[in-house]
Amino acid sequence: MNGTVSTGVPTVASLLSTGCAVVVGSEAGSQRSVQGVQVAVLCVLCLTVIFGVIFLGCNLLLRAESMMALLARDRWPSKEMEVGIAGT
C-alpha cells in the first residue's frame, strides 16, 4: 500500500498529504464566502464615508451661509442709523 506501514498504520507523510488536500479543498469554497463578506463590508464602509461627507458638507455649507448672512447684515447700516444720520 502507498504510504502505510505493513501493520496498517498510516505514516506521517501520508497523513500530511491527505490533511493538506482536505484543507485546500475546503478553502476553495469558503474563500468565496470570505471574499463576499469582504466586499459587503467594503461597500458598507464606502457608503458610510460617502454619507458622512455629504451630511458634514451640507452642515458646513449651511453654517457658512448663515455666517455670510450675518456679515452681510453688519456691512449695511441699519435703517435706524440712516434715520439718525439724516435727522442731524
RAWONOR-V342682 format. One record per helix or strand of 2 or more residues. SS is the DSSP state (@ for helix, = for strand). FROM is the first residue (numbers start at 1). TO is the last residue. If there is no record, write none. Layout:
# RAWONOR-V342682
SS FROM TO
SS FROM TO
This chain:
# RAWONOR-V342682
@ 12 75
@ 79 87
